[in-house]
Amino acid sequence: MGLREAPTALRGALGFLSRLPVGRTERAWEAFRTAPWTLPVAGLLLGALVAVPVAVTLATPAPAVTVALVYVLAVVGLTGINHFDGVADLGDAVVVHGDAERRREVMGDTALGVGGTLALALVLAALALGAVGLAALPLLTAAGLVVAAEVAAKLAMATLVTLGSPAHDGFGAAVADETPPRGLFVPFALALPAAVLTLPSLAAVAALASAVAVALALLWWARRRLDGLTGDVIGAANEFARAAALHAGLLVWHAGLASPVGPGEVVGWTLS
C-alpha cells in the first residue's frame, strides 16, 4: 500500500473499530484490511478519546465506582458492541463439545448460550473492576494507562491477523490472509510509544506485554480448536486484551509502590 492510501486505511480502521462517522466506504475497508499498522494507531486515537471523560471524572471528587462506570460507558459508546459479540460467540465455542467444524457452527449461531453469557459477564466485570483501580492512580498515569490499554487491545488484533491463518472464508480470511508474519514489525513499532505513557512506572509496558500474551494464547487455542482464526476470535482478542492490559498495568503500578521499609521507618512515616 502506498503512502497516498495511508489516510484512507486509517479512516477504514477507525470506521471498523469505532462508531465514529468515518471510514465506512468500500475503498476505506479495502485499504484497512491490508494494513494492520493502522490498528495501534487507531488505538492511540480512540484511547485518547476514552481518556478524556475518565480524566475529567478523576479530577472531581467522584468515587472509584463512578470512574469505572464512566470508563465502561466511554468504551462502549465509542467502540460499540461489535467485538463483544465476538466474546459471546467465542464463549459458546469454548464450552461446546465437538470438533472444529461444530465449534465454528456454534460461533455462527445467533442464539446466546451459557458459555457466551459467562464470557461476556467476565469480560465486563474485568473491565469495570480494572477501571475502579484507575481511581488509585495519579491522574496522568491513569489517563496514560487508559490510552495504553486501547493500543494494547489493537496490538493484540494485529498480532492475530499477521501470525494467524483463517479457518474459513469471512472476516478472518479477509484480513489474516493478506499479511505475512513479518508484517507485525510495523504495528509493534507503532505501538511502542504507548509504553512511555505511564513513566516512570512501567504500567504501560506491562499493558502492551499482556495484550501480546493474550493474542498468542488465543492464536494457540484457535489453531487447536477451530483450525484457524475467525472474525469472532479477532474481535474477542480486542476485549480480552483491553481488560488484561488494565489489570497488568495496575499490578505493575502497585508493585512499584511496594518498597522495603528501612530501619526506623514505619509505612508513611519516618521516626526521628
Secondary structure, DSSP 8 states (H G I E B T S, - for coil): --GGGHHHHHHHHHHHHS-SS---SHHHHHHHHT-TTHHHHHHHHHHHHHHHHHHHHHTTT--HHHHHHHHHHHHHHHH-SHHHHHHHHHHHHHH--S-HHHHHHHHT--S--HHHHHHHHHHHHHHHHHHHHHTTS-HHHHHHHHHHHHHHHHHHHHHHHHH--BSSSSHHHHHHTS--GGGGHHHHHHHGGGGGTTTTS-HHHHHHHHHHHHHHHHHHHHHHHTSSB-HHHHHHHHHHHHHHHHHHHHHHHHHHH-----TTEETTEE--
